[in-house]
Amino acid sequence: MLPALTRTAALLAAAFAANLSAAAEQLPIEQFFQRPAMSGASISPDGKHLALRLLSPQKRVMLYVMDIATRKQKVVAQYDNGDVETFAWMDDHTLAYNVVNTDFQSDLTQPATVEVDIDDLGRKPQPGRSFFMRQRSFADPDFDSQSYLSAPTAHGFSSSVAGFRVFLEVEYTQDMLQYVTPDNDRRRILAPSQVYTWLNDEDGKPRITLSHTSGKDIVGYYDGKQVREIASYVPQTASMLKPVLYAGGAMYVSAYNGQDQSAVYRYDLEQHQLDAKPLISVPGYDAEGYFLLDDHKILGYRIDTDSETTAWFDPTMRALQEQVDAQLPNTINTISVGSHSQTPYVLVDSHSDVQSNRYMLYDRDAKTLKQLGEAHPGVGSASMSRMSMIRYTARDGRQIPAYITLPVNGGNKAHPMVVLMGGTQWQRNGHWEWNDEVQFLASRGYVVLQPDTRGTPGFGRSLQTAGDKQWGRAMQDDIADATQWAIKQGYADPARVCIAGGDYGGYAAMMGLARDPALFKCGISWSGIVDIGVLFARDWKQIVSRRETEPLYVSIGDPAQDSAQFKETSPLYNTARIKQPVLLAYGDEDHRVLYSEGRDFYNKLSATNPQVEFLKYSATVEDARSRANRVDLWKHIEAFLAKNLGPTSGS
């Protein structure tokens, strides 16, 4: 039996200590918002090669391979008009990767999938919209990628052990699982309608399916010929039975099983029931994560609690983790080895709240670490500010999580504060990791507060479902209550608080100004939602699947039944209540929130509020390739905050 997971990453005790060190000279804004120099690494299954995702001299993201023993290096994928996005090893000598043209429609372009042999660099494009097996780290920049939000996934044991690779070929009418043998022979399996997850067994063969139809997720078992239904449930409800692994003839699932937080259970396929005790559970958090595997067995489980945490069940991996942690005691060290490695090499991704991803190679024989590269060279951890997770009590008594970051050079006094809201309700607002926006604001002397309001996943069903139909209502109350908590703790100057965010965060910022004018002295919104009803009027099929839009009717509301509430809680219809200084920014090719919507909001708001600034950007505000727009935006934000909140300790 696998042991229960206990939280191993504790909050730093000195997170709130004042004036730990003198501040270094202010880093230029470009240092924070430039594209990462290295944004990913992966070790080959045999442990002999490393694949590295690097920024080229032409500022394109390329894929690089290094022979670990000889240190010989070569570029395996580089494009003049595209960036390598996700990538994974298919076998010892084959990589698969997605390439996307960020010059066209920014990050909404559907990626192309390509295989490459690292020995002869022969490339084999995969047909249509294809996706490959890949597991992600919470610290991996891809984890939050929105390039193909509805992409299906294949997880579990590697198909390379069976002598083939597995791709998911997505059609609008039928999804297929595609086997590709070493001689490029192809075999396709027609999937049940709307399959979006496959799980492989220890032999690398597909065994479990998860599909969605008529509002339900359907769990199926594939016997090599056909799929039979095992169970069904409505997503995000108490009946959830989400498969996460198939091993040893049993299925491992994420389930609530009468509890508020989900846990991982073993599910008996013959008896159709859960084991009595969970294998993995974490008080206060849903056990949403993934198993770590070699070719044939379970090694551990990785989960996001207050920070990324790994529980190793394999004693060899546990010992390796201890050795690496002893040499790197102040960081989270995500380690990985080849799935059938016979080499002593261990890939290490070292990161923390004050350190961006640093990739290193550990030699378990020599017990030495060598650095491969880092995401943001030149951004030293000594000048960064510590982040801590807290829980505060909302006005209805509910415990709400939040992250707070205090400026490193601020001293023991109240500071101006920015309440920074995330871009979507359906992901956590804060993570204990290096964040460019947070660290930039803290370097300029601002406290940064990131509430995870009701409606946020990851902290249990009760917190998530408490946010249903609460846009502009109780969710805004949670933001106001978090702000009041920071003021009462002495962290924030009550006369100098601004609220900011993009997409949903921009919506929350504008509604914060309208609902709590005495609390928020200014607001910033980039690509912010201004009219809830428009979300339902837009055609999202090129971005997300129907499966992912259905929950909107539960969490936000039904446009037919809740139209009055939508109008009551949309910034577009509350402009007369917003009197504070406002900074708005929109891109003229943004497909999530159209430029015309942002401009209409500006026109209506500026008619009654003379303190509104409007920025128009070519393409998108984020500017996926050059980041020039993003740098320019944050230069304007820096000036806007200085003008409206006054001088700071970082001025």
N, C-alpha and C positions, 0 to 999 in steps of 0.2 A: 504494500500500500504506500502511495506517495504521501509524504508528510504534509501537514498543513503549512501554509505560507505565513511567516511572520514578517513584519515590516523591519527591514534591515537598514534602510536609509533614514537616519534621524535628522531632524532639523538642527541646524548649527546653533549651538547655545549662545554664540556671540552675535547672532544676526541683528539684534537691536542695540548692540553696543555703540556708543557714540564716539565719533572722531577717532577711529582706530589708527589712522595714519594720515599724514599730510597728503593733500591731493597733488597729483602730478599735473603738469601743464595740460590744459584742455586738449583732448583729441579733436581733430577736425571732423566735421560731420560725415565726410566721405568715408572715414575709417569704419564707422558704424554700419553704413548702408550699402557698401560696395558688395558685389557678388562674391560669394565664398571662393577663396583660392583653391580649396579642396572641399568637396561636398559629399564624399562618400567613398567607402572602401569595402572590399569583400575578398576573402581568401578562397582559393579554389578548393574543390572537394579533396584533392590529394595533398593540399597544404603546400604546394610548390610555387604557386604564383599568387600575386596580388592584382586585383583590378582596382584602379584608382580613378575617380572622377575629378578632373581638374579643370581650371579655367585656363584657356589658351591665351597666348599673347594678343589674339584678335578678340578676346573677351567672349569667346564661345566655350561652351562646356563640352569637353572631350573625354574620351575613355582611354585609359592608359593601362598597360600591363607590365608588371615587373617580375622577372624570374628571381625568386628570393635568394637562392644559393649563389647565383652569379652576379646579381644586381643588374643584369641586362634589362633594358627598358625599351618599350616601343608603344607608339600610338596605334590603337586599333580602331578608333572611330573619331573622326573629326570632320566637321561640315562648315562650309562658308555661310550657309543660311539656316542652320539648325543647331539645336543643343541636345546632347545626350541627357535623357531624363533618368528614368529608373533603369537598373541593370541587374543581372543575376547570372551566376554560373549554371549552365545546363549540364555540363560534365567537366572532366578535368581540363579539357582543351577548348571548350566552346562557351562563349558568352552570348547572352541575348540582351538586347537593350531596346528602349524606346527612344526615338528621336522626334523632336517637335520643332516646328518652325515658329520661333517666338517673334519673328518679324511680322507674322500674319495673325491678326486677331489675338495677339498676346498669348496668354496661357490657356486659351479655350480651344486651341487647335487639337484635333484628334491626333495622337501620336502614331507613327509608323513603327512596326516591330521588325527588328533585324537580328539575325544570328551571325556570329563571326567566329571563325576558327583562328585562335591566337597564333598558330604556327604559320599558316600560309595566308592569313588575313582574307580568306575567301568569305564573301558575305552572301547570305541567303535571306532575302526579304520574306516575311510571312504574309500570307494573303489577308486582305481586308483589315478588319479591326481585330487584331490578335493581342492577347495578353499572356504573360508567362508566370510560372510559379515564382513567388518571392515573398520573403518575410521581412518585416520592417521593424526597426528599433524606434522607440518613442523619440529618441534624440536624433534620428535620421531626418534630415530636412525633407525627405520625400513623404514622411508620415502625414504631413499636413497639405500635401500637394492637392490642388483642385483642378489639375489638368484633365483628368477624366474621372469625375466623381462617381460615375455609375459603373466603373470597370469591374467585371467579375474577377474572382480570385480562385486560385488553386493552392491549397495548403497541405501540410502534412509531410510525409516522407518523400524524398527526392525520387523522381521517375528515372534518374540516370542509373540507378541500381538495376533496373530492368532492361537497360540497353536502349532506352528511347527517351525523348523529351516530350513534354506535354505542353501544348498551347491551347488557350481558349479562343476559339474563332467566333466572333460575335456577328450575328446577322440580325436584321430587324424582325425577321419572322421566326428564326430558329437559331439557338445557340448550339455550338458543337464543341466537343472535346477532340483535339487533334493530336494523335500520336505522330512523332517524327522519328524514324529510325536513323542510325548512323549513315546509312546509304541514301538518306533523304526519301525513303518510301513513306507514304502518308496513309494513315487510317483514321477515319472520323467516326465518332460516336454521336449520334443525335441525342441531344439532351431533352429532358422534359421541359415544357414551356417555362420560360423565365427563370432558369437555373442561374444563380449568381455565385455559388460557391461549390467547389469540389474538394473532397479530402482524399488523399492517397493513403494506402496502407503501407506496411513495412516493405513490401515488394515493389513499391513505387507505382502500384496500379490504382486507378480511381475506384473508390468504394462508396463514399457518402456524397449525396447531393443536397443542396439547399436551394429551393426555388420559391418563387412568390407568385401567388395568383389569388384573385378575389379577396384581397386584404389579408391573406394568411401566408405564413412561411410554411413550406412543406419539406419535411426531412425525408430523404429517400435513401435506400440501400441498392447499390448497383452490383449485380451478381456476375457481371461479364456479358450479359445478354440484355437484360432489361432492368428498369428501376422500379422497386416496389416501395410504397409509402410506409414509413415507420411511425411518424407523428406529425402533427400540425399545431400551430399556435399563432396567435395574433402578436406581432412584434410589440415590444415595450409593455407587455402586460404580464400579470403574475404567472401566466401559463408558459412563459418563454422556455424553450428547450433548444438552445442554439448549439449545434455541433461545432466543436473546435479541434477534434482529433479523432482518428480511428487507429487503434493499436491493440494487438493481442486479442483480436476478435471482439473488442468492445468499443463503444463510442464514448468519448468524453464530451460533456456538454456544459454550457453555461446556463444556469437555471436559478430562479429565485427560491423555489421549493418552500414557499410559505414565509420567506424572510424578506427584509427590505433590500438588502444588498445581494447581488448575484454571487454565486460561488461555482466552482468547477466540480462536477460530479462524474463518476463513472456510471454509464447507462448500460444496463443489460439488454441486449438486443432480443434475446429470446423471451425474457420475462417482461420486457417493455416497462422497466422501472429503474429509478435511480437507486444507487446505493444509499444506505441510511446516513452516512457521514460524508461531508464534502472532502475532496482531496485538497482543494485550495480555497481558502477564504481569508479575507482581510477585513477586520472590523472597521466600519466607516467608509468602505470603498467597494464598488463592484469589482469582481475578479475578472475584469476585462483585460486580456493580454494574449499571449501565445506561448505554446510549448516550444522548447529548444530541442532539436533532434540531431542525431547523426544519421547514418544510412538506415539503421535498424532499430534504434531504441530512443527512449525519452531521456534527455539529459537534464532538463530543468524547465522552469517557467518564468517568463518575464512579464511584469505588470507595472502599471503606473499608479502609485499611491500618492504620497506627498512629493515623491520624486521617483525616478525609475528604479525598480528593484528587481533583482534576479534571485530566485531560489533554485539552487543546484541540487538535484537528486543524485547525480553521478559524483562519486567521491573524488575522482580525478579532476573534474571540472571545478569542484568546490575548492580543492587544494590550489589549483591554478588561480582562481579568483583571489584567494587569500594572499598568494605570492604577489600578484599584481597590485592589490590594494595596499600591501605593506610598502611598496615602492611609490605608490601614488595615493597617499592617505586622504587627500582633501577633495577628491573628485569621484564622480560615478564612473566606473571603468567597465564598459561593456566589452566582454571578451568573446571571441569566436575562433573556432578551429575548423579545419577541413572536415567534412562529414565522414571521410575515411582516411584521414591524414596519418602518415607515418613519419612526419617531420616534427621537429620540436617547436615549430613556429605558431605563435598565437597572435591574432590581430586584436588590437586594443583601441577602442574609441573612448577617449578620456574627456569628460566634460563636467561642467558644474554651472551654478548660477553666475559665476564670475569668469568662467572660461568657456569659450566656444569649442566646438568639436576639434580635438587634437588626435590624430591617428598615429599609432605607434605599433612597433613589432616587438613582441616579447619572445626571447629564446628561452624555453623552459630548461634546457640543459645548462646553458651559461648563466641563466637567471639575469639577463640583461635586457634593457629596453632601448630601442632606437626609434627616434621620431621620423615619421614619414612625411608629415605635413599637417597643416591646421587650416581651419576655415577662415579665420581672421588674423593672420600674422600682423604683429604690430599693435594689437589690442591687448595690453598687459592686464593680468588679473588683479594686480595690486591697486590699479586705479578704478576698478569696477566696484559696484555696490552690491551688498548682500541682499538676497531675497529670502523671505520666510513665509511659510503658509500658516494662516491662523483661521479660527472659526469665530464668528461673532453671532450675537443673538438678534434676529430680526424682530420687528414689532409684534409679530404673532407668536413669538417664542421659538421659531424654527432656527436651528443652527445652520449657518451659511458659511461655506469655505471662501477664502480669499487669499491672494498673495500680496504682500506688501514689501516694497523695496525702499530703503532709506539711503539718501546720498552719503557716500563714504566719508566726505569731508564736512558733513553738516553740523557736527556738534550736537549737544543735548538740548535742542530747542525745536519749536514748531516751525515747519517749513511750508512754503507753497506746495500744493499737491495737484497732481493730475490723476483723475480717475480714468483709467484706460480700459475701454471695453473691447472685447474681441469681435471678430468679423462674423461670427455665427453663433446661434444659440445651441447648436448641436455638437459643439466641441467645447472642452474646457477652456476657459479664458486664460488661465495661468498654468504654467509648468515650471518646475524648478530646473531651469536651464538658462543659458545665456540668451538674452533677447535683445535685439538691436534697438528697438523702440524704448524698452524699459531702461536699458543702460544709457542710452543717449540722454533721456530725460533726467535720470539720476545724476549724470555727469554735469548737467547744467543746474543742479541744486534742487530738483523737485523730488518729493516723495511720490512714488507711483503705487497706486492701489488698483488691484485687478479682482473684482468680485466675481465669484461663480454663482450667479443668482439661481433661484429656483428655475427649473427647466433645463439645467445643465446635467448632462449624463455623467456617470462615473461615480456618483456618491449615493446611489440607492434610488429605488423607484419613487419613494415618497417625495424626495426633493425634485426629481425630474418631473413627475406628474403634477406637482404643485404649480408648475409653470404653465400648464395647459390654459390657453386663452388668456394669458396674463401679460402679453405684450402691452407696455404702456400703463400697466396697473401694478400688480404686486411685484412684478419683476423690477419695476422702477423703484418701488418702495425698498426693495433689497439693496439697490444701489445707493439710495439716500441713507439707509441705515448703516451701510458700510462706511460711508463718508462721515456720518456722525460718530461712529466708533473710532475712526482714526483721529478725529478732532478731540474726543474725550480722552484718548490715550496720550494726547500731547504731541502727536506726530505731525498733525496738519494745522496750519493757520486757518481758522474759520473764515477769515476775510479774503483768502487767496486760494480758492479751489476752482479748477477748470475740469470739464468732462470732455472726453475725446474718444474717437473710434472710427473705424471704417465699416462699410456695409451695415450689418446689424448694429455694430458699435456706434456708427454715425447716427442711426435711428435713436438708439438709447441716449446719445448725447443731446440730441435736439429735444427729445421728450423730457430729459432731465431738466433742461432749461425751462421748459413750459410748466412742468409740475412743481419744481422746487427752485424757484427763482432766488430765494434768499440763501440757498445753499451753494449754488453754482454761479460763479461770477462771469464765466465765459464758456463757450463751447466750440468744438472742432469736429467737423464731419467730412470724411473723404469717401466718395462713392456711397454715401449713406442712403438707406432706404427712407423714402419720404411718404409713401402711400402704400399701406399694407395690401389694399385691394389689388394693386397692380401686380403683386407677386403671383396672384392666382390667374391673372389675365394673360401672362406671358407664356410663350411656348418654350419649355425648358428641355425638350427631348434631346437637344444636341449637347446638353450639359449633364443632366441627370436622368435616371430612369423613372418610370412611373412608380416603381417600388419606393423610391426615395422622396417623391412628392406627396404620396398618400398621407404620411404622418403630419404634413402641414395642416391638414384639416382637423387634426386632433390637437396639436400643440399651439397653433395660431388661431384657427377658427375656420368656419365655413363661410365663404364669401356671400352665399345666398342668405344664410340665416343670421350671420353676424356682421352684416354690412354697416349697421349703425355703430357698433362697437369699433369696427375698423376705422370709421371716420373720426370717431371720438378720440382714438389713440394713434392717429397718424400725424406726423409733424406738419404735413401740407395743410391740414385743417386747424392747426393750432398756432399759426404764425403770429396772430395778434397777441399771444401770451408771451412771446419770446422777445425780451427787451435787451438782453445782454449782448455783448460783442460776440460775433460768430465768424468763423472761418470755414468756408466751404470749398471743396475741390472735387472735380469730376473730369473723367476722360471722355473724349468725343467718340471713342469706339468701344466703350465699355459695354459688355453684353449682360452684366448682372443688374446694374442700375444704370439706366440709359441717361446720357448727357441731357437730353431734353427734360427728363424728370427733375434732375438737379437744377437746371436753369429755371424751370417753372417755379420751383421752391424758392430759389433766390429772388426771382422777380416779385413774388408775393410777399416774402419776408422783408425785403429791402423797402417795400412800399410803406411799411410802418416802423422799420428799424433801420436807422442810418448807420449802424455800426456793423455792417455785414461786408465781409471781403469774399470775393469769388475768384477761384483759380480754375482755368481751363487748360487741360493737358491734351496733347496730341496722343491718340491711341488710348492708353490707360494710365491711371494715376500710378500704379505700381511699376509699370515699365519693366517687364520681365527681363529684357535683354540688358540694356545699358544701366538701368537704375537711375538715369539722369532725372527723370520726373520725380522719383521718390526722394532723391537728395534735395531737389528743389522744394518739394512739399515740406520737408522737415526743416529746411532753412526758414520757410515762411512760418511754420509752427513755432520755431524758436523765437522769432521776432514777435509773433503774436502773443506768446506767453509772457515775454519780457515786458511788452507794452501793457498788458492787462493785469498781470499779477505782480509786477514790480521786480526789483533785484532779488537775487538768490545768493546762497553761499557759493554757487558755482559760477556766478557772473564775473 
